[in-house]
């Protein structure tokens, strides 16, 4: 069993109270039956999440809308599970949706997993979205340092020279400086010259 699926099923088993409905849903193998759970009225959130996650792992794009909603949920484990499934879904809309969520300042508190998903997808939307999100996090007294750090790390993984200016700015922010130097060092040509923490020789 996929390790993320194992974690999700245990979490949702507890959320459902170990109900018979949970057991029946977990036993379903037919994708069409799982897909009906996504839209049927009266379904609890745990049921929709379980059906969407399993369909996502199977590459069934009917799960896309529910997974995107869960990607921006206030509950981090739901976001993490949705990102895992979306990364494996193979839907061309995923990167655009993740970029929209990552750059939405009204929902910035929940942007961590969209940011990480963008780096994993390595889609054309990833670098511009991560640059935009990181630049906003460099404002004085911004409280979302974890999201800023995820952007820095993601831009390092992507290795795109367009990220050099914002990563260089990040060197002046102590919580980001080490990660920014590492990210700059991974970018061709620019890394060795620009990837230094101020004060280092």
Secondary structure, 3 states (H helix, E strand, C coil): CCHHHHHHHHHHHHHCCCCHHHHHHHHCCCHHHHHHHHHCCCCCHHHHHHHHHHHHHCCCHHHHHHHHHHHCCCCHHHHHHHHHHHHHHCCCCHHHHHHHHHCCHHHHHHCHHHHHHHHHHCCHHHHHHHHHHHHHHCCCCCCCHHHHHHHHHHHHHHCCHHHHHHHHHHCCCHHHHHHHHHHHHCCCCCHHHHCCCCCCC
